[in-house]
Amino acid sequence: MKSMFTGAFVKTALLLLLFMTSACIPSYTETNTTHMPGYCLTVRQYPGMDILASFPLEKETRFALSFIHSVTVTPVRDNYEITPEGICQTSEIFESHCAGLPYSDRETNATKWEQKNGKFILHMERKIPRLVVRTDKNYKNRLHLSGRTIDLNQWEDQALLLDVTPVDTHYRRGTQL
């Protein structure tokens, strides 16, 4: 019986794997030996786990998700911080109360509640072990990274896993070690 894994297939698979993982290695050029820790945020289909996109975050540790609330039809923004332990939600900002939105500083992991510029803000330190976003084109799901906005609705309405992995790369005199 002939193997379906020919040399060309294996080479192609290895090149594809190398290409996908290299998207999360930042390309710094430094004259001195430099230690550049960072993170890579990967968007995956869930539960299938197929990689849809990867975003090297380099020195960034904050990102946000925004969407239109299905009941109030008003914007909601969830802010997150990446820590060595994983993803932590730091706040939720919204315009009106309704089902599914926080209502006081007694919410789980809440640290402060305020109203500012016509918006409600719940500050928190909520650890997120698995960040799954259920997208729907009617609710304008967006991922906000430093200076960029990614339309999560570019992929059909589905569940997406946002996965953060550390990237720890050493560089010396313009070459990767």
Secondary structure, DSSP 8 states (H G I E B T S, - for coil): ---S--HHHHHHHHHHHHHHHHTTS-----SS-EEEEEEEEEEEETTT--EEEEEE-TT--EEEEEEE-TTT--EEEEEEEEETTEEEEEEEEESS--TTS--STTSTTEEEEEEETTEEEEEEEEEESSEEEE--GGG--EEEETTEEEEGGGS-S-EEEEEEEEEEEEEETTEE-
